[in-house]
Amino acid sequence: MKVKDLNGCEITVTNLDEAIRITAEYKEYEHINDRFSDLDKRLMNRYWTDMHEKLKKIKSKQSEQSRQSNRV
């Protein structure tokens, strides 16, 4: 599946659960180097949080579709 990031680039996701796990970790990372500006830190957090939320939304839709198809 493909997901568009904040920059409009399409990212190919081949393992949704793993992508959710990785983005959850990345959105919590902080720069070790103090030379990174606060803006850089905020932008990185925003990027990974956005991607994580998009992936969770896809997972939720897939789960809902699966539940609905199991009812029939």
C-alpha positions, 0 to 999 in steps of 0.5 A: 500500500502507499501512504503520502507523507507530509511532503506529499511523497508516496511511501510504500508500506509492505508491513503495516504492523511493523510500520506502525511500530517503527513510527511510534518509536520515531515520534518519541525520538529526540535529537542528541545533538544540541545544535539541532534547532527547536524547529527541527525537533518540532518538524521531525516530531510532526512528521512521524506523528502524522505518519503514525496517525495515518497508518493507525487509521488505515489499520483501523479501517482494515480491522473494521472491514474484516469485522464486517466481512466476518459478520456476513 
